[in-house]
Amino acid sequence: MTAPVDLDPRLLRLLYAYDREAPLDASESVVGEQSRVRTTRFECTSTHGLRVRGLLRQPIGHADALPLVLLAREAGANERSSVGDALGLQCVRHGMACATVEIELSDSVCVAIGGELRRAGMPLLPWSLRERVVQCSVDLRRCLDLLETRPGIDATRAGLLGFGEGACIGLAAAAFDVRLRAAVLVQCGTGLLRRLAVSPDEQALQDLAQAEQMVEPRVFAPLLAGRPLLLINGLQDQAVPPESARALFEALPEPKRLRWYEGGRAHLSPSELEEAFTFLHETLRA
């Protein structure tokens, strides 16, 4: 694989830029109220005419505008799952609103923006996943565009809680959006594209390495200076091995912290997540 290179931040900004004034065409509906928490499904238009969806959880009857946490889970995670519900409620208990955003890395995204399908057993096309990562990072920022207009939310005090691929994509969003003032990256490391490479063709792998430079998490490090960062990784995580997590941590600017837990991707305990919410509560309310 090609060694990491420093890309001009101006080039990166152009690659990830979008029109914040474009119509959102938003819709929303309340889907439930439980334990004094209201859950609202929202939807808005992102770039390339794609729709981005999520769930917003807010305390009922809270007078002050609250900090907002964007929760970006790994690709394919259902934002209405019990895990998503538990994370959203835990966030609200810490005095923050929580928007769980669907991260969509499926073929439909690539086709919609003029890419090509990746089918089972076919090589991973370098430009297709690059386009998907850019699209998903913009989707997160479009959610911010929508949610900052809602009462009860202070989007100038927004943070990211990302898991796996969602953390990598969220890091790209944070790099170009100062509204995201802090980030917790869970099970995140270098080599996002490299671990998804399936092609035995050497030229395809070289092309993939070049495309990786535009979406590799550590390429965004210079754009995150001064924003508090917390990384939480498993010592036996096979998807994001410790050396991958350490490489990302070393590339990121201060202030930063790295926390390890025993086990792999399925062994994350409530205590590590409790630290994540405490970290966001303290940094966003500072």
C-alpha positions, 0 to 999 in steps of 0.5 A, a space after each residue: 500500500 502507498 504510504 500516507 501523504 499530506 494533502 493540501 487542506 484546500 483540496 480536501 475542503 473542495 472535495 468535501 464542500 457543499 451548499 449550506 443554503 440548498 433547500 432542506 425539504 425537511 419533514 419530521 414526526 414524533 414517534 414516541 414519548 417515554 420517561 420524559 424523552 420525546 423521540 422525533 423522526 426527521 428527514 432532509 435532503 442532502 447533496 445529489 438529491 439523496 435523503 438523510 434520515 435520523 431520530 432526535 431525542 430530547 427531554 420533554 419540558 426542558 427550558 434551555 437549549 441543550 448541546 447536541 450529540 450526533 450519533 453515527 454508528 457503524 455502516 448498516 446499523 439500524 438507528 431504531 435498534 435497542 442499542 440506538 435507543 439506549 445510547 440516545 437515552 443515555 445521552 439525554 440523561 447527561 443533559 444533551 439532545 441526541 440525533 442518531 443519523 443513518 450512515 448509508 454506505 450501500 450501493 444506492 449511494 454510489 449509483 445515485 452520485 454516478 458511481 458503480 455497484 460493488 457486487 459480491 466477488 467483484 473488485 472494490 472500485 476505488 472511487 466508489 467508496 471514496 464518493 460514499 464516504 464524502 457523501 455520508 460526511 456531508 449527510 451528517 452536516 446536513 443534519 446539523 443544518 436542519 437541527 440547528 433550526 429546531 427549538 431546544 437545541 444549541 448547535 453551536 455546542 455540538 459534538 460527535 459520538 461515532 462507532 466504527 465506520 461511523 466514527 471515521 465518517 464523522 471525523 471527516 464531517 468534524 474536520 470541515 465543520 467547526 460546529 462539531 466542537 468535540 468528538 468521541 471515536 469508538 473502535 476507530 483507526 487508520 486504514 478504513 478503505 484498506 480493510 475493505 479491499 477485496 481485489 487480488 489485482 495489484 493495480 486496483 490495490 494501488 488505485 485504492 491506496 491513492 483513493 484512501 488518501 482522501 478519506 483516511 481518518 488521519 488526513 483530517 488531523 491538521 483540521 481538528 486542532 484545539 478540539 477535544 478528542 477521545 478515542 476508545 478502542 479494544 485491545 483484541 479488536 480484529 477489525 481495528 487492531 491496536 496498531 491502527 488505533 495508535 496510528 490514528 491517535 498519534 496523528 491527531 492533535 491535542 487535546 486528546 485521550 486514548 482509552 483501551 478496554 479488554 476484548 474486541 468489538 462486541 465487548 464494549 462495556 457500559 463503563 467505557 460509554 459512560 466515560 464517553 458521555 461524561 466527556 461530551 457533557 463536560 466539553 460541550 458545556 464548557 
